Amino acid sequence: MARTPGQAARRDPDWEGVRLHVVSGKGGTGKTTLAAALALALAADGGRVLLVEVEGRQSIAELFGIAALPYEERRIASVARPQLGLPAGEGAPGEVFALAIDTEQALLEYLEMFYKLGRAGKALQKVGFVDFATTIAPGVRDVLLTGKACEAARRKGPDGRRRYDAVVMDAPPTGRITRFLNVNSEVAGLARIGPIHTQAQAVMRVLKSPETAVHLVTLLEEMPVQETVDGIAELREAKLPVGGVMVNMVRPPVLDAAAVAAVDGDHREEVALALGEAGLGGRSRKPETVRAAVEPLLDPLLEQAREHAERVELEREQRADLQQLRLPTYELPLLGEGVDLGGLYRLAGELKRQGAA
């Protein structure tokens, strides 16, 4: 069932017990923005959340208006419920940390951990071995990237408690997400025994557990919705845990249902009369003068109404396709002014209200 922007009722989160939230979506749907908003929403009740970037674009730093992130976990935000437009809760504000995973550094870390290469690893970096290894064996790269996020989701502190309450991964686009996550099959041809194989198995135990959910971001447009439907089918076939669907950039209706239904009729005279009564015909009361004044407005207005009706019908069809998936669905509003930091917190509030966090 879809939850729509502005629903005020507080409800229990849909993903209780999930620690690793993987966010994917077709390019241009705003997946990075909603991954960041989800991290804020998850932290708002006082939690510690790690937001992980795996594509090397430094999009998280850009969203939060901070310097490029190094390859280390760094606190980027403190968040409390009132900042999301929600009633204040008990306890201290939550914290969002971020990590931009550098494949080269992750591989060197891996080589040191399992093979104790030390300075030899640095030498391999200098001669270009790292780029060579991850290019000819992209499955290794995916194991490193997913493995880092999985490790963070399972990591415990000295007191035995989890270091993070949740980890949110800004993952690759929908077209690559199943292959990216299904690391066992990706490395099967490279290593059937040894550290890489062991690491892949450990990663898959996390990714296929109830502690993981893969959420997909879409728009109410034909291509993003179809890619979402196909992506979910692939995830299910690979037995990866499917989460919810986040419908981004939802525009508010301009016309009510009756007005949309009436667009196909001949309402030229009615619209002209309404414009005249609204004062757009000038001060004259003469019908012919009023009609002459509003005449240039009629065709553009009627064309806009037709275009709006077509869009409403298209969105209705896309919603119906998404409903067939039978997954929790969240609708996020189109922010006309663009997504600045304030807009990011607003989206986080919407996700919180609708039960995504």
Backbone hydrogen bonds, N-H to C=O, Kabsch-Sander energy under -0.5 kcal/mol:
donor,donor_aa,acceptor,acceptor_aa,energy
3,R,329,T,-2.3
7,Q,4,T,-1.5
14,D,355,G,-3.6
16,E,13,P,-0.6
18,V,15,W,-1.9
19,R,211,E,-2.5
20,L,211,E,-3.0
21,H,19,R,-0.6
21,H,167,V,-3.1
22,V,20,L,-0.6
22,V,213,A,-2.8
23,V,21,H,-0.6
23,V,169,M,-2.9
24,S,22,V,-0.5
24,S,215,H,-2.6
26,K,217,V,-0.8
29,T,26,K,-1.8
34,L,30,G,-2.3
35,A,31,K,-2.3
36,A,32,T,-2.3
37,A,33,T,-2.3
38,L,34,L,-2.4
39,A,35,A,-2.0
40,L,36,A,-2.0
41,A,37,A,-2.5
42,L,38,L,-2.6
43,A,39,A,-1.4
44,A,40,L,-1.0
46,G,43,A,-2.1
47,G,43,A,-0.6
49,V,47,G,-0.5
49,V,95,E,-2.5
50,L,166,A,-2.1
51,L,49,V,-0.5
51,L,97,F,-3.1
52,V,50,L,-0.6
52,V,168,V,-3.4
53,E,99,L,-2.8
54,V,170,D,-1.1
62,E,58,Q,-1.5
63,L,59,S,-2.4
64,F,60,I,-2.2
65,G,61,A,-0.6
65,G,62,E,-0.7
66,I,61,A,-2.6
72,E,70,P,-2.2
74,R,98,A,-2.3
76,I,96,V,-2.9
77,A,96,V,-1.6
79,V,94,G,-2.3
81,R,44,A,-0.7
83,Q,80,A,-1.2
84,L,80,A,-0.6
84,L,81,R,-2.0
85,G,82,P,-1.6
86,L,81,R,-1.9
94,G,79,V,-3.1
95,E,47,G,-2.5
96,V,77,A,-2.8
97,F,49,V,-3.4
97,F,95,E,-0.5
98,A,74,R,-2.5
99,L,51,L,-2.3
100,A,70,P,-0.9
101,I,53,E,-2.6
101,I,99,L,-0.8
103,T,101,I,-0.6
106,A,102,D,-2.7
107,L,103,T,-2.4
108,L,104,E,-2.2
109,E,105,Q,-2.3
110,Y,106,A,-2.2
111,L,107,L,-2.9
112,E,108,L,-2.1
113,M,109,E,-2.2
114,F,110,Y,-2.6
115,Y,111,L,-2.1
116,K,112,E,-0.9
117,L,111,L,-0.7
120,A,117,L,-2.2
121,G,118,G,-0.8
122,K,118,G,-1.1
123,A,119,R,-2.2
124,L,120,A,-2.2
125,Q,121,G,-1.8
126,K,122,K,-1.8
127,V,123,A,-1.7
128,G,125,Q,-1.2
129,F,124,L,-2.5
130,V,124,L,-0.5
132,F,128,G,-1.9
133,A,129,F,-3.2
134,T,130,V,-2.3
135,T,131,D,-1.4
136,I,132,F,-2.4
137,A,133,A,-1.4
140,V,137,A,-1.6
141,R,137,A,-1.0
142,D,138,P,-2.1
143,V,139,G,-2.1
144,L,140,V,-2.2
145,L,141,R,-2.4
146,T,142,D,-2.8
147,G,143,V,-2.3
148,K,144,L,-1.7
149,A,145,L,-1.4
150,C,146,T,-2.7
151,E,147,G,-2.6
152,A,148,K,-1.8
153,A,149,A,-1.9
154,R,150,C,-1.4
155,R,151,E,-1.3
157,G,161,R,-3.0
160,G,157,G,-2.1
163,R,155,R,-2.6
165,D,48,R,-2.5
166,A,48,R,-1.3
167,V,19,R,-3.6
168,V,50,L,-3.2
169,M,21,H,-3.0
169,M,167,V,-0.5
170,D,52,V,-3.2
170,D,168,V,-0.6
171,A,23,V,-2.2
171,A,169,M,-1.2
176,R,173,P,-1.9
177,I,173,P,-0.9
177,I,174,T,-0.7
178,T,174,T,-0.6
180,F,176,R,-2.5
181,L,177,I,-2.2
182,N,178,T,-2.3
183,V,181,L,-2.2
185,S,182,N,-0.6
186,E,182,N,-1.3
187,V,183,V,-1.9
188,A,184,N,-0.7
190,L,187,V,-1.4
191,A,187,V,-2.6
198,T,194,G,-2.5
199,Q,195,P,-3.0
200,A,196,I,-2.4
201,Q,197,H,-2.1
202,A,198,T,-2.2
203,V,199,Q,-2.4
204,M,200,A,-2.4
205,R,201,Q,-1.9
206,V,202,A,-1.2
207,L,203,V,-2.7
208,K,204,M,-2.3
209,S,206,V,-1.5
212,T,209,S,-1.7
213,A,20,L,-2.2
214,V,241,P,-2.2
215,H,22,V,-3.2
215,H,213,A,-0.7
216,L,244,G,-2.2
217,V,24,S,-2.5
218,T,246,M,-2.7
221,E,219,L,-2.0
225,V,221,E,-2.2
226,Q,222,E,-2.5
227,E,223,M,-2.4
228,T,224,P,-1.9
229,V,225,V,-2.7
230,D,226,Q,-2.5
231,G,227,E,-2.5
232,I,228,T,-2.4
233,A,229,V,-1.8
234,E,230,D,-2.1
235,L,231,G,-2.4
236,R,232,I,-2.5
237,E,233,A,-2.1
238,A,234,E,-2.1
239,K,236,R,-1.1
240,L,235,L,-2.8
242,V,240,L,-0.6
243,G,214,V,-3.3
245,V,328,P,-2.6
246,M,216,L,-2.8
247,V,245,V,-0.7
247,V,330,Y,-3.6
248,N,218,T,-3.1
248,N,246,M,-0.8
249,M,333,P,-0.5
250,V,332,L,-3.0
260,V,256,D,-2.3
261,A,257,A,-2.4
262,A,258,A,-1.4
263,V,259,A,-0.5
263,V,260,V,-1.1
265,G,262,A,-1.3
267,H,265,G,-1.0
271,V,267,H,-2.7
272,A,268,R,-2.3
273,L,269,E,-2.4
274,A,270,E,-2.4
275,L,271,V,-2.6
276,G,272,A,-2.0
277,E,273,L,-2.4
278,A,274,A,-1.5
279,G,276,G,-1.5
280,L,275,L,-2.2
282,G,279,G,-1.1
290,V,286,K,-2.6
291,R,287,P,-2.7
292,A,288,E,-1.8
293,A,289,T,-1.7
294,V,290,V,-2.0
295,E,291,R,-1.7
297,L,294,V,-1.6
298,L,294,V,-0.8
298,L,295,E,-1.0
299,D,295,E,-0.6
301,L,297,L,-2.0
302,L,298,L,-2.8
303,E,299,D,-2.4
304,Q,300,P,-2.3
305,A,301,L,-2.2
306,R,302,L,-2.1
307,E,303,E,-2.5
308,H,304,Q,-2.6
309,A,305,A,-2.4
310,E,306,R,-2.3
311,R,307,E,-2.2
312,V,308,H,-2.7
313,E,309,A,-2.1
314,L,310,E,-2.4
315,E,311,R,-2.8
316,R,312,V,-2.1
317,E,313,E,-2.1
318,Q,314,L,-2.3
319,R,315,E,-2.6
320,A,316,R,-2.0
321,D,317,E,-1.9
322,L,318,Q,-2.2
323,Q,319,R,-2.5
324,Q,320,A,-1.2
325,L,322,L,-1.3
326,R,323,Q,-1.4
329,T,1,M,-1.4
330,Y,245,V,-2.7
331,E,3,R,-2.2
332,L,247,V,-3.3
332,L,330,Y,-0.5
334,L,250,V,-2.2
336,G,334,L,-0.9
338,G,335,L,-2.4
340,D,338,G,-1.0
344,L,340,D,-2.2
345,Y,341,L,-1.9
346,R,342,G,-1.9
347,L,343,G,-2.4
348,A,344,L,-2.0
349,G,345,Y,-2.1
350,E,346,R,-2.0
351,L,347,L,-2.4
352,K,348,A,-2.2
353,R,349,G,-2.7
354,Q,350,E,-2.2
355,G,352,K,-1.1
356,A,351,L,-2.5
357,A,351,L,-0.8
